[in-house]
Amino acid sequence: MSPQPAAATETGSPAETALEPPLEYQPPAAEADEGVQHSLFGEILDWMLAPLLLLWPMSIAITYLVAKAIANQPFDHALEDSVTVLAQQVRSVDGKVIKSLSGSARDILRADDIDNVYFQIQGPRGEHIDGDRDMPLPLPDEDDKSRAGSVRFRNDNMHGTPVRIAYSHVRLERNPGDEPQLALVQVAETLEKRAQLANAIIKGVILPQFIILPIVLALVWFALARGLSPLAQLQERIRARGSDDLSPIGSNQVPEEISPLVRSLNEMLSRLSLSIEMQKRFIADAAHQMRTPLAGMRMQSELALRQTDSGEIHRSLEQLAKSSEAATRLVNQLLALARAENQPQSGAALLPLELSELARSVVQDWVQASFAHRIDLGFEAPPEPVQIVGNPTMLRELLSNLIDNALRYTPAGGSVTVRVRGGERGCLEVEDTGPGIAPPERERVFERFYRILGNSAEGSGLGLAIVREIAQQHGAEVDLFNNPRATQPKLPGALFRLTFPLPPAPQEDDHEPPHYG
């Protein structure tokens, strides 16, 4: 381990302290947004109002552009008329450009209380005829000759002020064979009246929006609250239910959009109700089954306390040991069944494994028990390995219960055989030479605590229930038949066959299957 810095353990010297770099401030990590609870009302309101508030400035900008275009039209018509009238006063006499514009007409042309009006008449060679000399000229255009007589518009600046200019080229009279002569007529006007009209239009359009927008927001708020009220009513109905009320929620009073959610809740309540009912039944059955061995233990202990003969005391203690053994086995089976039922929730992974090795390992664990029962316990393996996918611990529990069940019901001198078959689907068989199970009983023997009437073998009725539960967790099929190799008619035997599903396609990174030697 590297030594800790001196600053962390003791105060260093001034020289050391000066050489150490200062600690940088580390900002706290940002909290994950996953744990933040969002409001459906606020979410919908944001998505509705955000576009509205974004479109409103765009609406104002578009309104301003449209207002300017509308305001330009009447003033452009007035400029066009002024250019047309002024152009009519220009003519050519003996090759000279003259104008017949009186002083009163010039005063009328310039008469405007708000804007400044300018005009200019220019000859074909650029000579100044009349008006303002400093008016900007239009850019030269090759179509001027073809478009002579038409009025065109442009924006420009004059004396540092934006102006709107209307201009036209006037075709002058000429001698035959001469080139066409064009005079330029321009009228300019500042933009004050146009701006005033545009502002008036904008005010007339925008001001009502300031009144309408709050009303729209209030209506959206009210409509959203009204639309989400069924959710609040559903919440109140769920809160008003008792803690033990797992009945379905009525879906006839909720909107169509919430119906899938209500149906999902009802399905979950149905599964929860079934699970609770199974737990209650399981607890009741377990308590009933535990009562018998505990009562026997209590009776034998009380009997042993009253006995004075050592032999009787020994026999009572033997019975007490058997009762405790039965109680211990019952508790272990209850725990195994609970573990099997909770297998999907436990998250235990299904691993690839070799079925023959697992079965051989379990059979070896039961060899001594088969000797005690005087039963021939055998194992038959296929020539090729049988690969399946499963939980090794649970499959060992399954096979142990099948072997234990077979040893308990097979009379002494009989045989129990565990067999693994290969092929497309792995197959596990446990056959015995016991009394067998009648066809009407074959479905019920897999129920909890069910025991065939008239059967004297010891057991709790949980072994085959555990087998079925583990098989279902692995997607395996459980079938029950008579033993086809039985030789005694009174002992037809039983054959339990488990057929496992096809294993998934092998992956390159698959782990090696575990070995059970």
C-alpha positions in Angstrom: 0.0 0.0 0.0 1.2 3.5 -0.8 1.7 5.8 2.2 -1.0 8.4 2.9 -0.2 12.1 2.1 1.1 14.0 5.0 -1.8 16.5 4.8 -4.1 13.6 5.6 -2.3 12.5 8.8 -0.4 15.4 10.3 0.5 19.1 9.6 3.5 19.3 7.3 6.2 21.9 7.2 5.7 25.3 5.5 8.0 24.2 2.7 6.1 21.0 2.1 2.8 22.8 2.3 3.9 25.4 -0.3 4.9 22.6 -2.7 1.6 20.8 -2.4 -0.9 21.8 -5.1 -4.1 23.2 -3.7 -7.1 21.0 -3.7 -9.5 21.7 -6.5 -13.2 22.1 -5.7 -15.2 19.1 -6.9 -18.9 20.0 -7.6 -21.4 17.6 -6.4 -22.6 15.0 -8.8 -25.9 16.0 -10.5 -28.8 14.0 -9.3 -30.2 11.5 -11.7 -33.4 12.6 -13.3 -34.9 9.2 -13.0 -35.9 9.7 -9.3 -37.7 13.0 -10.0 -41.4 12.7 -10.0 -43.0 14.4 -13.0 -46.5 15.9 -13.1 -48.7 14.7 -15.9 -50.7 17.9 -15.7 -47.5 20.1 -15.9 -46.1 17.9 -18.7 -49.2 18.3 -20.9 -49.4 22.0 -20.0 -45.8 22.6 -21.0 -46.3 20.9 -24.3 -49.4 22.9 -25.0 -48.2 26.3 -23.9 -44.6 26.2 -25.1 -45.6 26.1 -28.8 -48.2 28.8 -28.2 -45.6 31.1 -26.5 -43.1 30.4 -29.3 -45.6 31.0 -32.1 -46.7 34.3 -30.5 -43.5 36.3 -31.3 -43.5 34.7 -34.8 -47.0 35.9 -35.2 -46.0 39.4 -34.2 -43.1 39.4 -36.7 -45.3 38.1 -39.5 -48.0 40.7 -38.6 -45.3 43.5 -38.8 -44.2 42.4 -42.3 -47.7 42.1 -43.5 -48.6 45.5 -42.0 -45.6 47.1 -43.8 -46.7 45.5 -47.1 -50.2 46.8 -46.6 -49.0 50.3 -45.6 -46.8 50.5 -48.7 -49.5 49.9 -51.2 -51.5 53.2 -51.0 -48.4 55.3 -50.8 -46.8 53.5 -53.7 -49.9 54.2 -55.7 -49.6 57.9 -54.8 -45.9 57.9 -55.8 -46.8 56.1 -59.1 -49.4 58.8 -59.9 -46.9 61.6 -59.2 -44.3 60.0 -61.5 -46.9 59.5 -64.2 -48.1 63.1 -64.0 -44.5 64.4 -63.9 -43.5 62.3 -66.9 -46.4 63.7 -68.9 -44.8 67.2 -68.5 -41.5 66.2 -70.1 -41.1 66.4 -73.9 -38.4 67.1 -76.4 -38.4 70.2 -78.6 -35.7 70.5 -81.3 -33.6 67.9 -79.6 -33.8 69.6 -76.2 -35.6 68.3 -73.2 -38.1 70.7 -71.7 -40.6 70.5 -68.9 -43.9 72.4 -68.5 -44.0 72.2 -64.7 -45.3 75.4 -63.1 -44.3 76.6 -59.7 -47.7 75.9 -58.2 -47.6 72.3 -59.6 -44.1 71.9 -58.0 -45.5 73.2 -54.7 -48.4 70.7 -54.9 -45.9 67.9 -55.6 -43.9 68.8 -52.5 -46.9 69.5 -50.3 -46.7 67.0 -47.3 -47.0 67.8 -43.6 -45.2 64.6 -42.5 -42.8 63.3 -45.1 -40.3 65.0 -47.3 -40.9 64.6 -51.0 -38.2 64.9 -53.6 -38.3 64.8 -57.4 -35.8 64.8 -60.3 -35.9 65.1 -64.0 -32.8 64.1 -65.9 -32.0 64.2 -69.6 -30.9 61.4 -71.8 -27.2 62.3 -71.4 -27.5 62.7 -67.7 -27.9 66.4 -67.7 -30.0 67.9 -64.9 -33.3 69.3 -66.0 -35.2 70.0 -62.8 -35.7 69.0 -59.2 -33.2 67.8 -56.6 -29.7 67.3 -58.1 -28.5 64.9 -55.3 -31.1 62.2 -55.7 -29.5 58.8 -56.1 -29.7 57.3 -59.6 -31.0 53.8 -60.3 -28.6 51.2 -61.4 -28.2 50.9 -65.1 -30.6 48.3 -66.6 -30.5 46.9 -70.1 -34.3 46.7 -70.1 -34.7 50.4 -69.6 -35.5 51.0 -73.2 -38.0 48.1 -73.5 -39.7 49.1 -70.2 -39.9 52.9 -71.0 -43.1 54.4 -69.7 -43.5 51.9 -66.8 -43.1 52.9 -63.2 -40.7 51.0 -61.0 -39.9 51.2 -57.3 -36.8 50.9 -55.2 -35.6 51.7 -51.6 -32.7 54.0 -51.1 -31.3 56.6 -48.8 -31.2 60.4 -49.2 -29.6 62.8 -46.8 -29.1 59.8 -44.5 -32.8 59.0 -44.4 -34.5 55.9 -45.9 -36.7 56.9 -48.8 -39.1 55.1 -51.2 -38.4 56.1 -54.8 -40.7 55.7 -57.8 -39.0 56.2 -61.2 -39.7 55.9 -64.9 -37.9 56.4 -68.2 -39.7 58.7 -70.6 -39.3 58.0 -74.3 -38.7 61.4 -76.1 -39.6 62.3 -79.7 -36.8 61.7 -82.2 -36.2 62.1 -85.9 -36.5 59.0 -88.1 -33.3 56.9 -87.9 -32.1 58.4 -84.6 -31.5 56.3 -81.6 -34.2 56.4 -79.0 -33.8 59.0 -76.3 -34.9 58.4 -72.7 -35.3 60.9 -69.9 -35.4 59.8 -66.2 -38.2 61.0 -63.9 -37.9 60.2 -60.2 -40.1 61.0 -57.1 -38.9 60.1 -53.6 -40.7 60.1 -50.3 -39.5 59.5 -46.7 -41.2 56.6 -44.8 -42.8 58.4 -41.8 -46.4 58.0 -43.0 -45.8 54.4 -43.9 -44.4 53.7 -40.5 -47.3 55.4 -38.8 -49.8 53.3 -40.8 -47.9 50.1 -40.2 -47.8 50.8 -36.4 -51.5 51.5 -36.4 -52.2 48.2 -38.1 -49.9 46.3 -35.7 -51.5 48.0 -32.7 -54.9 47.1 -34.0 -53.9 43.4 -34.3 -51.5 42.9 -31.4 -53.5 44.7 -28.6 -56.4 42.3 -28.9 -53.9 39.4 -28.6 -52.8 40.7 -25.2 -56.4 40.3 -24.1 -57.1 37.0 -25.9 -53.8 35.3 -24.7 -54.6 35.3 -21.0 -58.1 34.1 -21.8 -56.7 31.3 -24.0 -54.3 30.3 -21.2 -57.1 30.2 -18.6 -59.3 28.1 -21.0 -56.4 25.7 -21.6 -55.8 25.4 -17.9 -59.5 24.7 -17.2 -59.8 22.3 -20.1 -56.7 20.3 -19.0 -57.9 20.2 -15.4 -61.3 19.1 -16.6 -59.8 16.4 -18.9 -57.6 15.0 -16.1 -60.4 14.9 -13.5 -61.1 11.2 -14.2 -57.6 10.4 -13.1 -58.2 12.2 -9.8 -61.5 10.4 -9.4 -59.8 7.1 -10.1 -57.2 8.0 -7.5 -59.9 8.7 -4.9 -61.7 5.5 -5.7 -58.5 3.5 -5.2 -57.6 5.3 -2.0 -61.0 4.6 -0.6 -60.6 0.9 -1.1 -59.8 -1.3 1.9 -56.3 -2.8 2.3 -57.8 -6.3 1.7 -60.0 -5.3 -1.2 -58.5 -6.9 -4.3 -61.7 -6.8 -6.4 -61.4 -5.5 -10.0 -61.6 -1.7 -10.5 -64.7 -0.7 -12.6 -63.6 0.5 -16.0 -66.9 1.8 -17.1 -66.4 5.2 -15.5 -62.9 6.0 -16.9 -62.0 7.4 -20.3 -61.0 5.2 -23.1 -57.4 6.3 -22.9 -57.2 5.1 -19.2 -58.9 1.8 -19.8 -55.7 -0.1 -20.7 -54.1 1.1 -17.4 -57.2 0.0 -15.5 -57.2 -3.4 -17.2 -53.5 -3.9 -16.4 -54.2 -3.0 -12.7 -57.1 -5.5 -12.6 -54.9 -8.2 -14.1 -52.2 -7.4 -11.4 -54.9 -7.4 -8.7 -56.1 -10.8 -10.0 -52.6 -12.3 -9.9 -52.0 -10.8 -6.5 -55.3 -12.2 -5.2 -54.5 -15.6 -6.5 -51.0 -15.4 -4.9 -52.4 -14.4 -1.6 -55.0 -17.1 -1.7 -52.4 -19.7 -2.5 -50.3 -18.4 0.4 -53.2 -18.6 2.8 -54.0 -22.1 1.7 -50.4 -23.1 1.9 -50.1 -21.7 5.4 -53.3 -23.4 6.5 -52.2 -26.8 5.0 -48.7 -26.5 6.4 -50.1 -25.7 9.9 -52.5 -28.7 9.6 -49.7 -31.0 8.5 -47.3 -29.8 11.2 -49.9 -30.4 13.9 -49.7 -34.2 13.5 -45.9 -34.7 14.1 -45.9 -32.0 16.8 -48.8 -33.7 18.6 -47.1 -37.0 18.3 -43.9 -35.6 19.7 -45.7 -34.1 22.6 -47.6 -37.3 23.3 -44.5 -39.4 23.2 -42.6 -37.0 25.4 -45.4 -36.9 28.0 -45.6 -40.7 27.8 -41.9 -41.1 28.4 -42.1 -38.8 31.4 -44.7 -41.0 33.0 -42.8 -44.3 32.3 -40.5 -45.8 34.9 -39.4 -48.8 32.8 -36.3 -48.1 30.8 -37.5 -50.2 27.9 -40.8 -48.3 27.6 -38.9 -45.0 27.9 -36.6 -46.2 25.1 -39.5 -47.0 22.8 -41.1 -43.6 23.5 -37.8 -41.9 22.7 -37.6 -43.9 19.4 -41.1 -42.7 18.5 -40.2 -39.2 19.5 -37.1 -39.4 17.2 -39.3 -40.6 14.3 -41.8 -37.8 14.8 -39.0 -35.2 14.9 -37.6 -36.7 11.7 -41.0 -36.5 10.0 -41.4 -32.9 11.2 -37.9 -32.0 10.0 -38.6 -33.6 6.6 -41.9 -31.7 6.3 -40.2 -28.4 7.2 -37.5 -29.0 4.6 -40.1 -29.8 1.9 -42.1 -26.7 2.8 -38.9 -24.6 2.4 -38.1 -26.4 -0.9 -41.6 -25.7 -2.2 -41.5 -22.1 -1.2 -38.1 -21.7 -2.8 -39.4 -23.3 -6.0 -42.4 -21.1 -6.1 -40.3 -18.0 -5.7 -37.8 -19.0 -8.3 -38.9 -16.4 -10.9 -38.6 -13.6 -8.4 -35.3 -14.8 -7.0 -33.6 -14.0 -10.3 -31.5 -17.2 -10.3 -30.0 -17.7 -13.8 -30.6 -20.8 -15.9 -27.2 -22.3 -16.8 -26.2 -24.8 -19.5 -25.6 -28.2 -17.9 -25.1 -31.8 -18.8 -28.2 -33.8 -17.6 -26.5 -37.2 -17.3 -23.7 -35.9 -14.9 -26.3 -34.2 -12.7 -28.5 -37.3 -12.5 -25.5 -39.6 -11.8 -24.5 -37.3 -8.9 -27.9 -37.3 -7.4 -28.3 -41.1 -7.7 -25.0 -41.5 -5.8 -26.3 -39.5 -2.9 -29.3 -41.9 -2.6 -27.3 -45.2 -2.7 -27.1 -45.6 1.0 -30.8 -44.9 1.4 -31.6 -47.6 -1.2 -29.5 -50.1 0.8 -31.5 -49.2 4.0 -34.8 -49.9 2.0 -33.2 -53.0 0.4 -34.1 -51.7 -3.1 -31.9 -51.9 -6.2 -31.2 -48.3 -7.3 -29.8 -48.1 -10.8 -28.8 -45.5 -13.3 -28.9 -45.6 -17.1 -27.0 -43.0 -19.1 -27.2 -42.3 -22.9 -24.2 -42.8 -25.1 -24.0 -39.1 -25.9 -24.1 -36.1 -23.5 -27.5 -34.5 -23.0 -27.3 -30.7 -22.8 -30.1 -28.7 -21.2 -30.5 -25.3 -19.6 -31.6 -25.1 -16.0 -30.9 -24.3 -12.3 -28.7 -27.1 -11.0 -29.8 -26.7 -7.4 -33.5 -26.8 -8.2 -33.1 -29.8 -10.6 -31.2 -31.7 -7.9 -34.2 -31.0 -5.6 -36.6 -32.3 -8.3 -34.7 -35.5 -8.9 -34.2 -36.1 -5.2 -37.9 -35.9 -4.5 -38.7 -38.3 -7.4 -36.1 -40.9 -6.1 -37.3 -40.4 -2.5 -40.9 -40.9 -3.6 -40.0 -44.1 -5.5 -38.0 -45.6 -2.6 -40.8 -45.0 -0.1 -43.5 -46.7 -2.2 -41.4 -49.5 -3.7 -41.5 -52.7 -1.5 -38.3 -54.3 -0.3 -36.6 -56.3 -3.0 -37.9 -54.1 -5.8 -36.0 -51.7 -8.0 -35.8 -48.1 -8.9 -34.1 -46.9 -12.1 -33.1 -43.4 -13.1 -32.7 -43.0 -16.8 -31.5 -40.1 -19.0 -32.5 -40.2 -22.7 -31.0 -38.0 -25.5 -32.4 -36.7 -28.7 -33.6 -33.3 -29.7 -35.1 -32.8 -26.2 -33.5 -34.0 -23.0 -35.6 -36.6 -21.1 -35.3 -37.7 -17.5 -37.2 -40.8 -16.3 -37.6 -42.4 -12.8 -39.3 -45.7 -12.8 -40.1 -48.1 -9.9 -41.7 -51.5 -9.2 -44.1 -50.3 -6.6 -48.0 -50.3 -6.5 -48.2 -47.6 -9.2 -50.8 -44.8 -9.4 -54.3 -45.4 -10.8 -55.1 -43.1 -13.8 -57.9 -41.1 -11.9 -55.3 -40.2 -9.2 -52.4 -39.2 -11.5 -53.4 -35.6 -11.9 -54.2 -35.1 -8.2 -50.9 -36.6 -6.8 -49.2 -33.4 -7.9 -51.4 -31.3 -5.6 -50.1 -30.1 -2.2 -50.6 -32.5 0.7 -52.6 -34.9 -1.4 -52.2 -38.5 -0.5 -53.9 -41.6 -2.0 -56.3 -43.2 0.4 -55.3 -46.5 1.8 -51.6 -45.8 1.3 -49.5 -46.6 4.4 -46.2 -45.2 3.3 -44.9 -42.3 5.2 -44.9 -38.9 3.5 -46.4 -35.4 3.6 -47.8 -35.1 0.1 -45.4 -32.4 -0.9 -42.7 -34.2 -2.9 -44.6 -34.4 -6.2 -45.9 -30.8 -5.8 -42.3 -29.7 -5.6 -41.5 -31.7 -8.7 -44.3 -30.1 -10.7 -43.3 -26.5 -9.5 -39.7 -26.9 -10.4 -40.6 -28.5 -13.8 -42.8 -25.5 -14.6 -40.0 -23.1 -13.8 -37.9 -24.9 -16.4 -40.6 -25.2 -19.0 -40.5 -29.0 -18.7 -43.4 -31.4 -19.2 -44.2 -34.0 -16.5 -45.9 -37.2 -17.5 -46.9 -40.2 -15.4 -47.4 -43.8 -16.7 -47.3 -47.3 -15.5 -43.9 -49.0 -15.6 -43.8 -50.9 -18.9 -41.1 -53.2 -17.5 -43.1 -54.3 -14.5 -43.4 -58.1 -14.2 -46.0 -58.4 -11.4 -49.6 -57.5 -12.1 -50.2 -56.4 -8.6 -47.2 -54.1 -8.7 -47.6 -52.2 -12.0 -45.0 -49.6 -10.9 -44.8 -46.0 -11.9 -42.8 -44.2 -14.5 -42.3 -40.4 -14.1 -41.0 -38.8 -17.3 -39.7 -35.2 -17.6 -39.2 -33.7 -21.0 -37.1 -30.5 -21.1 -37.4 -27.8 -23.8 -35.0 -27.4 -26.6 -31.8 -25.6 -25.4 -31.0 -22.3 -27.1 -28.5 -22.1 -29.9 -24.9 -22.1 -28.5 -23.1 -18.8 -28.3 -19.4 -18.3 -28.7 -19.0 -16.8 -25.2 -21.1 -19.5 -23.5 -19.6 -20.8 -20.2 -18.6 -24.4 -19.8 -21.4 -26.5 -18.2 -20.8 -27.4 -14.6 -19.7 -30.9 -13.8 -21.3 -33.1 -11.0 -18.9 -35.9 -10.2 
